[in-house]
């Protein structure tokens, strides 16, 4: 058993899931993987099930009966991890938008440098985004700036979903009281960790927009992020 679990939430990711799993398992550092699948209808979780025979005790699968949002999937995975002996828990998308060659750096920045939470950041020096048009880049930058102005959190990429947590962070935060399910979920967790005094470090990454599969972004997720930040900031 590794000391670190990577949680990969999925819904209809058959084009990517096997490659993601094999790429993670090819890293020098040994990581375990938990796929949290929202009952995909394209065969995603069946692919994972077939790979579990090849990677026993390293690859795990949880199938949720209902698709209730990214945040709910991660909380399901966090609780699963905390019931085990994992010391570090990493969030990562299933679509190769997060650079897998930076997974070990996220881990080492927590374990060796003493940070409680490390963020793969698009907006610190050295970070960048590939395959986005200018409109989307501007919208993303302004959203990040908006969050920092409202919350005063000293994190430039608050919506980042490529994150390593020391288990004590997730043990300290009441996961049952996390309110948001979309991208605001990522903001809320970082905000709560910061408010509790945990040490956060951003490391630069190159974010690459998905090549295969479909984006899960929609209007309700954007609305939650905009108005949810205000509620989170002023509701103690």
Buried (B, 14 or more C-beta within 10 A) or exposed (E): EBBBBBBBBBBBBBBBBBEBBEEBBEBEEEBBBBBBBBBBEBBBBEBBBEBBEEBEEBBBBBBBEEBEBBBBBBBBBBEBBBEBEBBBBBBBBBBBBBBBEBBBBBBBBBBEEEBBBBBBBBBBEEBEBEEBEEEEEEEBBEBBEBBBEBBEBEBBBBBBBBBBBBBEBBEBBEBEEBEBBBBBBBBBBBBBBBEEEBBBBBBBBBBBBBEEBEEBEEEEBBEBBBEBBEEBBEEE
